[in-house]
Amino acid sequence: MDESRGPRRVTNRHAARPNDLRSILRSRGVQALLLGTLAVQSGAVLTGGMHDSRGKVRRGVVGQAVRDGVAVKMAANVVRAPLALVETVAPGKDAPAFALADKYRAMGYEISDGLAREIYAAAIDARIDPELAFGLVRTESEFKDYATSRVGAIGLTQLMLPTANWFKKGITEIELRESGTNLRIGFRYLRELIDRYEGDVELALTAYNRGTGTVDRVLKKGGNPDNGYAAKVLGRETQKPSDGIRSSADTSSTPAPPEPPPPASAR
């Protein structure tokens, strides 16, 4: 033993260290994560949320949180609870969408917050009454993005590929099953029908279900094309969730109509 070095200093590794929490908060990595979380959550309010239509966290948000946090240089004392800050920036922004979703949840339908936001936003963008939009999705697919009818109608608004192709050339079935795309095209098509029938929402809904060709032929002969579909969408007829996949095409008393001519804006 070399005594020339003097006695070794003995330390207690388990002794409490002062200001440990403060030291952690001063850590660049922790600040990056906190600030990144704030950035992502703030962006989520404006872009539709951190979750997709099925309630799952969107890919890459954690990594983006860290990257965003590193990019922002702020002192530790400005780090606050991210959600509390977001709520003060945009209080109640999603309240109307959630209120409509709660109405259908009370009936037994499963609707994620993300899907509620998507339906509401797509309806506003297409100049469709959000309540009408929710009623359409309920009647067509029961809020199931995987719904497929026996005649091949796809997704939340039960669109046929040829119809969707009028609005997005070359669209594929995979693309049409994406909730945002399906809602945008479905609501845009309904808007076209409302304009075509001069604001008559019930007639437009009937045409959405039966096809413009069938509706126009019945009207030309002086008949009434109503088959009860509009009443379902508008909530005047009780409809409960089913156990399997269904759509209006499965329950209509009329056979699936041939595709109507393209709307004016898609020609």
N, C-alpha and C positions, 0 to 999 in steps of 0.2 A: 504494500500500500504506500502511495506517495503522499507523505504528510505535508510536503512543501506546498501543496495546492490549498491547504487549509480545509477546514470542515465544510462539507457540502450543506447548502441551504435546503432545509426541508420545507416543502409547501403542502398545504392541504388542498388537494385538487377538488374536494367536494365542498369547500367553503363557499358561502354565498358571495357572489360578485355584485357590487353595487351597479345600479342602472342597467341591468341586463336587458330589460325590455326596451329601454331607450336606445341601447346600442343596436338591438335588432332592428328597430324602426329606422335607425340611421343607415342601415345596410342598403347599398345600392340595389341589390337584387330584390329585397323586400319592397323598397319604394317602387321599383320597376313593375313588380307584380300588382301592387295596389293601384298605381296610376294607370297601368294597362287595363285593369279590371274596370276602373272608372271610365276609361275611354271606350271600351267595348260596350259597356252597359249604356253609356250616353248615346252611342251610335245605334244601339239596339232600339231605343225609343223612336228614332227617326227612320230606321230601315226595316222594321218589322220584327225585331227580336233576335235573341241568341238561339232560339229554337226553331226547328222547321215545323211543318203542318202536323207532324206526328208527335210533337212535343220533345223531340230529341235535340241535344245541343248540336248546333251547326259545326261542321268540321273546321278546325284551325283556329277557333276562337281563343284557346288558351295560349297557343304560340303567338298569336297576334297581340294578346294582352301584354305579354312580356316585351315584344318588340315595340309596341306603342309606349310602354312605360319607360323603356330605356331611352327612347327618343325624346321624352319630355324631362327636363331637368328642373325639379322643384324641391324646395326644402321640406324636411319631414313634417314640419308643423302645419303644412297646408294639406296633408293627407287626411281626408275625412271619409266617413262611410259613403261609398259610391252610390248605393241605392237611394239614400236619403237625399243626396244632391240631385240625382236624376228626377226624383219625384217633385222637387221644388222647381225644376226647369220645365217639366211638362206634366203638371198635375191633371189626372183624369183624362189624358189623351185617348186612351183606349176604352173608356167607360161605355160609350155607345155600342161598340162592338161586343164587349163583354156582356152588356145587358141583353142584347139579342141572343147571344150564345146561351146565357142562363135560361132564357125563355124555353129554348129547345132542350137544354139539359134537364129541365124540370119535367119534360115529357119522356125522358129516358134516352135521349140521343147523346152520343159521345162526341164532344167538340173540344179540341185543344185551344188554348188561348192563341196559339200561332195561327191556326186555321181561321179563327174568328177574325183576327186582324186582316188576314188575306182576303176573306170574303168582303169585309167592310171596305177595305181600300180599293179592291177591284170594282166594287159597285159604284163607289164615288167617281172613280176614273171613267167608268162607262156611262155615267149620268143615269144610274139605276138607283131607285129607292133601296137602301140597304135591307129594309125589312122584306121587300120583294125578292131581293137577291138570296137572303137566307131561306125564304120559303121555296124558291126554285131549287136550291141545292138539297134541301130536305126532301122535297118531292122526287127529285131525280135520282139521288144517290144515297140519301140518308147520311150525308156528310162523310161518305167512304170514298177515298180517292182511288181505291182499287175496283170500284164497282164496274161491272160490264154487263150489258143487257144481252138478251138472246139474239138480238139483231146486230150486235156489235157496237152499240153506243158505249162511249168510254168516259170514265172519270166522274168528277164531281158534278158536272153539268150535263153529262151523258151526250157527248158530241160524237157524230159520225166523222170519220176521217175526211171524206169528201167535203163536208161542211166546213171543218176546221181549215182545210186547204185553201178555201176562199180567202181566209184572213191571214194565213201564214203558209206561203207556198212551200211545198215539199216537207211539211210537218210529218213527223213519224209518230207511231203509236206510243213509243217511249216518251217523246216530248209531250204528247197530249195527256199523258198520265201525270205529268208534273202539275201539282195543284195550282200554282200561280198562272201557268200558261193556260190550263183548262178553264179557270175562272175568267181570265181576261177575254178569251175568245168566246166563251159561252155568254157572258154578259154583253159583249159587243154585239153578238148575233141577236140577242133579245132586244137591245137598243135599236137595231136596224128594223126589227119587226114592229116595235112600238111606233117608230117613225113611219113605216110603211102603212100601218093601219091608223094613221093620224091620231096617235095618242090613246087608242083603245087598248088598254093593258090586257083586258080579258081576251080580246080577239088575238092579240099578239101572243099571249101564252098558249092559246089553243093552236095557233100556227106553229109555235115552237114544238108542240107535242105531235100534231098531226101532219105538219108540213103546209107550206103556203099553197101548194098546188091543190090539195084536198080542200082547204078552207075556201079558197077562191072559187072552186067549182060549186061548192055548196051554196056560197053566197050568191053566185050568179044565177042559180036556180031558185033563189028566194028562200033557201032553207037556213037553218041555224046549225052552225058547225060545232057548237059547244058539246063537249063530251065529259064534262065534269073536272077536267084537268085544272082549269083556271081556279076553280073553287078550292082545290087541294092546295095549290101554291099560295093562294091568298088567305088560307087558314079558315075557310068556311066549311071545310069537311075534315073531320077528325082522321088523323093518320098516325098510327103508332109504329115504333121501330119494328122491323122484321128480324127474324133470326138469320136469314140468308141474304144474298146479294139480290137486289131488286132495283127496278127503275120504273119510270112511268111507262116505258115501252112494254114492260112485262104485264102491266095491269090495265092498259087501255083496252076499251071494248072494240077498237078498230085495229086492223092490221097495220104494220109499219108502212108509212107512206113512201113513195119514191122521193128522191132528193129534190127539193125545190130549186128554182133557178137562183144563181148567186145574187146576194144583195147588191144594191147600187154602188156602195163604197168599195166592193170587192171586185167589180168588173174592170 
